[in-house]
Amino acid sequence: MHEVGATFAEYLPEVEKAVSESSARVYAPYWRRLIQAWGGRRLDEPSASEIKQLAWRMKDEAVARRNTRGGRSAAEHFVGAVRCIYSHAESDGLIDEAKNPARRVAKPRRLPSTRRALPSSRVAELNKVASTTGNDPDLDALLLRLHMETACRRGGALAVRPRDLDVDQCLVLLREKGETVRWQPVSPTLMRALQEHARARGDDDPDEQLLRYVGGAPISRRRYDHLWHRLGRHLPWVAAQQITTHWLRHTTLTWGERHFGYAVAREFAGHAIGSGDGGATETYVRADLHEVATALAALTGEPHPLAGARR
C-alpha cells in the first residue's frame, strides 16, 4: 500500500491490477499520456482546472479518423481514466473525497450515436460479401450470423467457449461487459455451425475460446477490423458510413423492439434492470427467455425449442 503523497507513476500500477481487463484496455492509452505529463506529480497536487486543461489537450491532439467527432471521445475517456485513479485512491485512503479534484471535472457531453438499424437488403449484402470473399469466409459468415442472432458485442462473441453451448435447448452463454452473464437463444442452424466450427478448429478443451482460425489459433478483435475493412472495399456504403459490428446489434435490437416490444428488446440486449429510463416499471415488464426465443424464431424463420413455451 502506498502512503499519502504517492505520485501517479508510483500508484498507477496498483490501479491497473485492480480494474477489469476491459477497463484497462480502454484507459491504458490515456494513463500513458497522464504518466508522460504528470508521472512525477503527487496525487494531491493537480487541481480540477489542470485536469480539464489536460483533457482538452487530449481532445485537440486526438488522431483524426474518418469517424472522428472532434476528439470528444478522447476527452471523455481521459476524464474517465483520471476518475478511475482517484476513485481507487479514495478507497485506499490516499486522498479525501472532499479533496478529490476529479470529482469536480465533468465529462464532455456525449453526442448522439450515428449508428442505426440496417435494412434487410443491406444485411444481405454484408452476408454475401463476407461468405464469398477473404481468406476465411466460413469464419466471417459465422461471425455475422452470431452477432445478428444474439445482438452480442464483440467481447461476448470472443468469450464463447465450447462448454457454453446448450445444444438441446439451442442456447449460448454470453459473458459481456459489466460481468453480465446470460443465456441467449440461437437458431438450430447457428448451433450446428458453432458445433462444427468447434470440432473442426478447436483443441478439444471445452474451456478454451470457441472462435478460431483454420490453423486453430483463437481469433481476436483484429479479425473484426480486417472483416469490416474488406467489406468496406467491396461495399462503398460500409466504408462511407463506418459500419462496424455494433451496427448489427442496433439492427437486431431495433427489429426486436418494433415487432415484440421494449421488454423483449431489452432482454435480447442483456441490459440490466434499472439501467434504462423506464423507472420502477422496468421491474414488472421484464421478458423471459421463452419470449426472446419466440422473437428469435420470427427473426430467423426457424423453429426454436423454447419458442412459445412458458415456465
N, C-alpha and C positions, 0 to 999 in steps of 0.2 A: 504494500500500500504506500502510495506517495504521500508526502506531507504537504501541508499548505505551502504554497509558493512554488509548486511544481510548474515546469514550463510545458508548453504544448508538445514539444518534441519528447519530453520525458513521459507525459501522461497518455499520449495518443495510443501507444501500443496496448495499454490496458483497455481502452475503449474498443480497439479493433478485435480484441479477444472476447469482448462481451456482447457484441452485436451479431445479428444473424448474417448468414452468407450473402443474402440478397441486399441487405442494408450496406454491408461492407463494399459490395460491388458498385452500388450507386454512389456512395460517398467517397470512395478511395481517391478519385481524381481531385476532388475538392479538398480533401485532407492533405494531399501532397502539396497543393498550392498554398494551403494555410501554413504548412510547415516551412515552405520556402519563404513566406512573408514574415511569419511570427514564431518560428520554431524556438527561438531563444527567449521569447517573452513568457512571463508568468501568466497563469490563467486569470488572475485578478487584475491584470494590467489594462487590457483593451476596454474601451468604452463602447456603448451601443452605437455611437456615431461612427467609430472606427470600423465596426463590423459592417455597418451599412455601406460605408465607403468601399470596403474591400468587396462586398457583394456586387456593387455596381461596376467595380473594375472587372469582376468576373463576367458580368453581362456584356461589357464593352469589348472584352477580349475573347468572347466565345467564338469558336470556329464557325464560320459561315457555311451552312449546308443548304441544300435546296429546300429542306423543310424547316429551316430555322425560323424562329419567331422573335427576332431581335435580341436573343440571348436571355430572355426572361427565365427559361428553364434553368440555365446555368446559375443565375442569381438565386432562384428558388432552392435549387439543390445545395448551393453553398450555405445558405442560411440554415437549411435543414441539417447539414453536416456539422455546422458550428453548434447548433442547438443540441445535437446528439452528444457532443463532447461535454457541454456544460451540464446537461441533464445527468450524465454519469458522474460528473464532478460534484454535483449537489448530493447525489446518493452516497458518494464516498466521503462526504464531509469536507471537501476541498474548497467549497465556496458556498456562501449562504444564498438562499433563494432570493432575498431582497437585493443582493449584490450581483446577481447573475445578469450580465449585460445582454445575453442572447434572448432573455425573456422580453426585452423591450424592442426587439427588432422584428418587424412584421415581414412575412414572406411576400414577395410580389404577387399580386392577384393573378391567378391562373386564367388564361384566356380559354374560351370555349373550344373544345376539340373540333378539328376539321374532319374527323372520321365520321362515317355514316354507313348505313347498311348498303350492300351492293345488290343490284338486281340479279335475278337468277341467270340472265343471259351472260352477265359478266363473270359470275361464279363458274358457269360452264366453260367460258374461255380460259379461265385460270386452270381448271382441271384438265382441259385438253392439252394446253401447253406443258403443264407440269408432268403429265403422263406420257408425253411423246418426245420430249427433248431432255438434254442434260445427260450426265454420266450415271444417274441412278433414278430413272423416272418412277420405278416402283416405290422407292422410299418417299419421293416427293409427293406422289399421288396419295400415299398413305398419310403423310403429314397433313395435307389439306383436308382429307376426309375426317381425320381425327379431330381437327380444330373446328370444322363445320358442324360435326355431330355433337360435340361436347361443349363447344364455346370455351374451351380451356385456354389458358395462357401458355406461352412458350415454356415457362418453368414447370407447369403442370405436366405437359407432354414429356419433357425431358426426364421427369422424375418417375414416370411409369415403369414398373418392374413386371416381370412375368407373373409373379405371385399376386399382382394387383388386378388380374383378370378373373372375374367370376363368370366363367364360361356358361354355366347353366342358366344364369339369370341375365346374361349379356350386360354386365356392369363392369366399369373400370374405376378403380380407386384413384382419385386425383388428390395430390398434395400440392397446394399452391401458396401464394404469398399470405403472410399473416398466420402461417402454420395451420391454415384451414385444411380439412380433410373431408372428402365427400365421395360417395358412390354415384357415378354418373352412368345413365343408360346409354348403350350404343347399339347399333343395328347388328343383327346376326352376321351380315356381310362384313362389317368392320371387325367384329370379334374374330371371325375366321381369318381375316387378313392379319390381325395382330398376332394371333396364334402362329400362323405360318411364318410370319416375319421373325418371331422369337425362335422358332425351331430352326429356321434356315441360317440365322445370323448370330444367335446367342451362344453362350458358353455353358449352358445347362445350369447356371446359377440363378435360382429364382429371385435372388435379392439384387441382382445387377440390373443396370439400365436396359430397357427393352429395345429402344430405337437405336439401330446400329447401321453402319456402312456394310457394304458387301463383304469386306475383309474381316468384319467382326468388331471393329473399333466403335465405341459409342459415339453418337453424334453430339454436337454441341450447338450453341446458339449461332455459330458461324455457318452452319448448314442453312439456317433460315436466311441469313444475309445473302448467301450465294443463290438460294432459290429465288428470292424476290428480285435480285439483280438480273437473273436470267429471264424471269417473267417480264421484267421491265424492258428487256431488249426485244422481246417478241411482241409485247403488247404495250404500245406507247402510252396508253392511258394509265397503266400501272406506274410507269416512271414519272409521268407528269403529276399524278396525284399523290405520289409517295405511298402507295398501298403497301401495307405490312400485314403480318399475321393477325394483329389486333383488329383489323377491319373485319375479319371473318367472325370474330367474337361479336362485334357490333351487328353483323348481318344476322347471325343466328338468334341473338337475344331480341333484336327488333322483331324478327319473324315470330318468335315465341310470344312476345307481348301483344302483337297485333291479333294473333289467332287464338291464344289461350289465356291472355290476361297478365297483369303485372306480377301476381304471386308466382305463377309458373315461371315467368322470365327471371325473376329474382332467384328462385331456387335453381334454375338452369345455370345461372351465373355463379352460384356458390356464394352469394353475398350474405353476410351475417345479418341476423335480425337486429334492427336498430341502426343499421349502417346507412339507411336512406333517409328520406324525408317523410315517410309515411306515419311517423309518430307511433303512439301506442297501438294503433290499428294493425301495424305490421305483425304483432304477436298473434293476432287472431285470423289473419288471412294467409297463413303460410301454406304453400302447396306441399304435397308429399311426393315420394319417389314414383308412385304409380301415375300421378298426373304428369310428371316430367316424361315418363316413359310413353305415355299416350301422345304427348306433344311430339316426341321424337319419332314415333311411328308415323305420324302425319307428315312430318318433315321429310323422312326418308322413303315413305311409301312401303315400308316393310313391317310386318307384324313384330311386336316385341312381347316377350313372355310376361312382362309386368304391366303392359298397357291395359287400361280399363279395369284392372283388379283393385281391390280395396283391402286395407288391413283389417 
